[in-house]
Amino acid sequence: MNNETEIRIKGMQALIGALGLVDAERFMAAASRDRFNYTEWRRLGLPSLGLRELADEANRVSAEWAATSSQPKPSV
């Protein structure tokens, strides 16, 4: 199990990997600026996948990104 710091680091790496540095920062700013309702966001903002399916898709995207990226993964 990851501790909170590891989760934050991996989360930022995932955001940066998926969105790029600038859009990841924009996402973080928007999430902290707005009144953020995680339950509503989870219901509407994420695909309707089970936990295993979501994890498999995240792993697939991560592997695809790593295979096509010519630059090292960003460290946060």
Secondary structure as UniProt FT lines:
FT   HELIX           4..19
FT   HELIX           21..33
FT   HELIX           38..45
FT   HELIX           51..68
//
